[in-house]
């Protein structure tokens, strides 16, 4: 299983599933991270956390812990 947390800089991935639950999953969906959405990984901070992605035409910064619940292909 590959997650957004493991995606490399410059890689385009597609959301397969959100594996979290409760408020975290709801917040991710509110930010536009839903099944079938394409995400481009722009940057990773020097110490590895957070990561910056482009999704649905805007830039979004996510903590690695939150990115770990997003399964991608």
ZADRENDREN-728956 format. One record per residue: residue number from 1; residue in one letter; x, z, y of N, C-alpha, C in turn. Coordinates in nm, 2 decimals, padded with zeros to 4 digits. Layout:
N
+-----+------+--------+--------+---------+---------+--------+----------+--------+--------+---------+
:  nr : rest : n.east :   n.up : n.north : ca.east :  ca.up : ca.north : c.east :   c.up : c.north :
+-----+------+--------+--------+---------+---------+--------+----------+--------+--------+---------+
: NUM :    a :      X :      Z :       Y :       X :      Z :        Y :      X :      Z :       Y :
...
+-----+------+--------+--------+---------+---------+--------+----------+--------+--------+---------+
END
This chain:
73
+-----+------+--------+--------+---------+---------+--------+----------+--------+--------+---------+
:  nr : rest : n.east :   n.up : n.north : ca.east :  ca.up : ca.north : c.east :   c.up : c.north :
+-----+------+--------+--------+---------+---------+--------+----------+--------+--------+---------+
:   1 :    x :  00.08 :  00.00 :  -00.12 :   00.00 :  00.00 :    00.00 :  00.09 :  00.00 :   00.12 :
:   2 :    x :  00.07 : -00.10 :   00.21 :   00.14 : -00.11 :    00.34 :  00.06 : -00.06 :   00.45 :
:   3 :    x :  00.12 :  00.02 :   00.54 :   00.04 :  00.07 :    00.65 :  00.10 :  00.02 :   00.78 :
:   4 :    x :  00.03 :  00.04 :   00.89 :   00.08 :  00.00 :    01.02 :  00.20 :  00.08 :   01.06 :
:   5 :    x :  00.22 :  00.20 :   01.00 :   00.34 :  00.28 :    01.03 :  00.46 :  00.21 :   00.97 :
:   6 :    x :  00.45 :  00.13 :   00.86 :   00.56 :  00.07 :    00.80 :  00.59 : -00.08 :   00.85 :
:   7 :    x :  00.50 : -00.13 :   00.94 :   00.52 : -00.26 :    00.99 :  00.64 : -00.27 :   01.08 :
:   8 :    x :  00.71 : -00.39 :   01.08 :   00.83 : -00.41 :    01.15 :  00.80 : -00.47 :   01.29 :
:   9 :    x :  00.89 : -00.45 :   01.38 :   00.88 : -00.50 :    01.52 :  00.87 : -00.66 :   01.51 :
:  10 :    x :  00.78 : -00.72 :   01.58 :   00.76 : -00.86 :    01.58 :  00.67 : -00.91 :   01.47 :
:  11 :    x :  00.62 : -00.83 :   01.39 :   00.54 : -00.87 :    01.27 :  00.39 : -00.87 :   01.31 :
:  12 :    x :  00.32 : -00.97 :   01.26 :   00.17 : -00.98 :    01.28 :  00.11 : -00.93 :   01.15 :
:  13 :    x :  00.02 : -00.83 :   01.16 :  -00.05 : -00.78 :    01.04 : -00.20 : -00.78 :   01.06 :
:  14 :    x : -00.27 : -00.77 :   00.95 :  -00.41 : -00.78 :    00.95 : -00.47 : -00.65 :   00.89 :
:  15 :    x : -00.56 : -00.58 :   00.95 :  -00.62 : -00.46 :    00.90 : -00.70 : -00.48 :   00.78 :
:  16 :    x : -00.67 : -00.41 :   00.67 :  -00.75 : -00.42 :    00.55 : -00.85 : -00.30 :   00.54 :
:  17 :    x : -00.80 : -00.18 :   00.58 :  -00.89 : -00.06 :    00.57 : -00.84 :  00.05 :   00.65 :
:  18 :    x : -00.93 :  00.14 :   00.70 :  -00.89 :  00.26 :    00.76 : -00.91 :  00.37 :   00.66 :
:  19 :    x : -00.81 :  00.44 :   00.63 :  -00.82 :  00.54 :    00.52 : -00.84 :  00.68 :   00.57 :
:  20 :    x : -00.85 :  00.71 :   00.70 :  -00.87 :  00.84 :    00.75 : -01.02 :  00.87 :   00.75 :
:  21 :    x : -01.05 :  00.99 :   00.80 :  -01.19 :  01.03 :    00.81 : -01.21 :  01.11 :   00.94 :
:  22 :    x : -01.34 :  01.13 :   00.97 :  -01.38 :  01.22 :    01.08 : -01.34 :  01.16 :   01.22 :
:  23 :    x : -01.30 :  01.24 :   01.31 :  -01.27 :  01.21 :    01.45 : -01.16 :  01.11 :   01.46 :
:  24 :    x : -01.05 :  01.12 :   01.38 :  -00.94 :  01.03 :    01.39 : -00.98 :  00.88 :   01.36 :
:  25 :    x : -01.06 :  00.87 :   01.25 :  -01.11 :  00.73 :    01.21 : -01.20 :  00.68 :   01.32 :
:  26 :    x : -01.29 :  00.76 :   01.37 :  -01.38 :  00.72 :    01.47 : -01.31 :  00.67 :   01.60 :
:  27 :    x : -01.20 :  00.75 :   01.64 :  -01.12 :  00.71 :    01.75 : -01.05 :  00.58 :   01.73 :
:  28 :    x : -01.00 :  00.55 :   01.62 :  -00.93 :  00.43 :    01.59 : -01.03 :  00.31 :   01.60 :
:  29 :    x : -01.15 :  00.33 :   01.54 :  -01.25 :  00.22 :    01.55 : -01.29 :  00.20 :   01.69 :
:  30 :    x : -01.30 :  00.30 :   01.77 :  -01.34 :  00.29 :    01.92 : -01.23 :  00.21 :   01.99 :
:  31 :    x : -01.10 :  00.22 :   01.95 :  -00.99 :  00.15 :    02.01 : -00.99 :  00.00 :   01.96 :
:  32 :    x : -01.07 : -00.04 :   01.87 :  -01.08 : -00.18 :    01.83 : -01.01 : -00.20 :   01.70 :
:  33 :    x : -00.96 : -00.10 :   01.63 :  -00.89 : -00.12 :    01.50 : -01.00 : -00.11 :   01.39 :
:  34 :    x : -01.04 : -00.23 :   01.35 :  -01.14 : -00.24 :    01.25 : -01.09 : -00.34 :   01.14 :
:  35 :    x : -01.16 : -00.35 :   01.03 :  -01.12 : -00.44 :    00.92 : -01.12 : -00.58 :   00.97 :
:  36 :    x : -01.01 : -00.65 :   00.94 :  -01.00 : -00.79 :    00.97 : -00.93 : -00.82 :   01.10 :
:  37 :    x : -00.90 : -00.72 :   01.18 :  -00.84 : -00.73 :    01.31 : -00.69 : -00.76 :   01.30 :
:  38 :    x : -00.64 : -00.85 :   01.37 :  -00.49 : -00.88 :    01.37 : -00.42 : -00.79 :   01.47 :
:  39 :    x : -00.31 : -00.74 :   01.43 :  -00.23 : -00.65 :    01.52 : -00.09 : -00.70 :   01.52 :
:  40 :    x : -00.03 : -00.72 :   01.64 :   00.11 : -00.76 :    01.66 :  00.19 : -00.63 :   01.70 :
:  41 :    x :  00.29 : -00.60 :   01.63 :   00.38 : -00.49 :    01.66 :  00.48 : -00.53 :   01.76 :
:  42 :    x :  00.47 : -00.47 :   01.88 :   00.56 : -00.51 :    01.99 :  00.69 : -00.43 :   02.00 :
:  43 :    x :  00.68 : -00.30 :   01.99 :   00.79 : -00.21 :    02.01 :  00.78 : -00.08 :   01.93 :
:  44 :    x :  00.89 : -00.03 :   01.90 :   00.90 :  00.11 :    01.84 :  00.99 :  00.19 :   01.93 :
:  45 :    x :  00.95 :  00.31 :   01.96 :   01.04 :  00.39 :    02.05 :  01.17 :  00.42 :   01.98 :
:  46 :    x :  01.28 :  00.45 :   02.06 :   01.41 :  00.47 :    02.00 :  01.42 :  00.57 :   01.89 :
:  47 :    x :  01.34 :  00.68 :   01.89 :   01.34 :  00.78 :    01.78 :  01.23 :  00.75 :   01.68 :
:  48 :    x :  01.17 :  00.63 :   01.69 :   01.07 :  00.59 :    01.59 :  00.93 :  00.63 :   01.61 :
:  49 :    x :  00.90 :  00.70 :   01.71 :   00.76 :  00.75 :    01.74 :  00.74 :  00.76 :   01.89 :
:  50 :    x :  00.64 :  00.69 :   01.95 :   00.53 :  00.61 :    01.90 :  00.57 :  00.47 :   01.88 :
:  51 :    x :  00.46 :  00.39 :   01.84 :   00.48 :  00.24 :    01.83 :  00.38 :  00.18 :   01.93 :
:  52 :    x :  00.42 :  00.06 :   01.98 :   00.33 : -00.01 :    02.07 :  00.29 : -00.14 :   02.00 :
:  53 :    x :  00.16 : -00.17 :   02.01 :   00.10 : -00.28 :    01.94 :  00.01 : -00.36 :   02.04 :
:  54 :    x : -00.01 : -00.49 :   02.01 :  -00.11 : -00.57 :    02.08 : -00.22 : -00.59 :   01.99 :
:  55 :    x : -00.34 : -00.56 :   02.04 :  -00.46 : -00.57 :    01.96 : -00.58 : -00.61 :   02.05 :
:  56 :    x : -00.65 : -00.72 :   02.01 :  -00.76 : -00.77 :    02.08 : -00.73 : -00.79 :   02.23 :
:  57 :    x : -00.61 : -00.84 :   02.26 :  -00.58 : -00.87 :    02.40 : -00.53 : -00.76 :   02.48 :
:  58 :    x : -00.51 : -00.64 :   02.43 :  -00.45 : -00.53 :    02.51 : -00.34 : -00.46 :   02.44 :
:  59 :    x : -00.26 : -00.38 :   02.51 :  -00.15 : -00.31 :    02.45 : -00.20 : -00.17 :   02.42 :
:  60 :    x : -00.16 : -00.12 :   02.31 :  -00.20 :  00.01 :    02.26 : -00.08 :  00.09 :   02.20 :
:  61 :    x : -00.06 :  00.21 :   02.24 :   00.05 :  00.29 :    02.18 : -00.01 :  00.40 :   02.09 :
:  62 :    x :  00.04 :  00.40 :   01.97 :  -00.01 :  00.49 :    01.86 :  00.10 :  00.58 :   01.81 :
:  63 :    x :  00.07 :  00.70 :   01.78 :   00.16 :  00.79 :    01.71 :  00.18 :  00.74 :   01.56 :
:  64 :    x :  00.29 :  00.76 :   01.50 :   00.31 :  00.72 :    01.37 :  00.21 :  00.78 :   01.27 :
:  65 :    x :  00.18 :  00.91 :   01.29 :   00.08 :  00.97 :    01.20 : -00.05 :  00.90 :   01.21 :
:  66 :    x : -00.10 :  00.86 :   01.33 :  -00.22 :  00.79 :    01.34 : -00.21 :  00.65 :   01.27 :
:  67 :    x : -00.10 :  00.58 :   01.29 :  -00.07 :  00.45 :    01.24 : -00.07 :  00.45 :   01.08 :
:  68 :    x : -00.04 :  00.56 :   01.03 :  -00.03 :  00.58 :    00.88 : -00.17 :  00.56 :   00.81 :
:  69 :    x : -00.28 :  00.58 :   00.88 :  -00.41 :  00.57 :    00.82 : -00.46 :  00.42 :   00.82 :
:  70 :    x : -00.39 :  00.33 :   00.89 :  -00.43 :  00.20 :    00.90 : -00.36 :  00.11 :   00.79 :
:  71 :    x : -00.43 :  00.07 :   00.69 :  -00.38 : -00.01 :    00.58 : -00.38 : -00.16 :   00.63 :
:  72 :    x : -00.27 : -00.23 :   00.61 :  -00.26 : -00.36 :    00.66 : -00.20 : -00.45 :   00.55 :
:  73 :    x : -00.21 : -00.58 :   00.57 :  -00.15 : -00.68 :    00.48 : -00.07 : -00.78 :   00.56 :
+-----+------+--------+--------+---------+---------+--------+----------+--------+--------+---------+
END
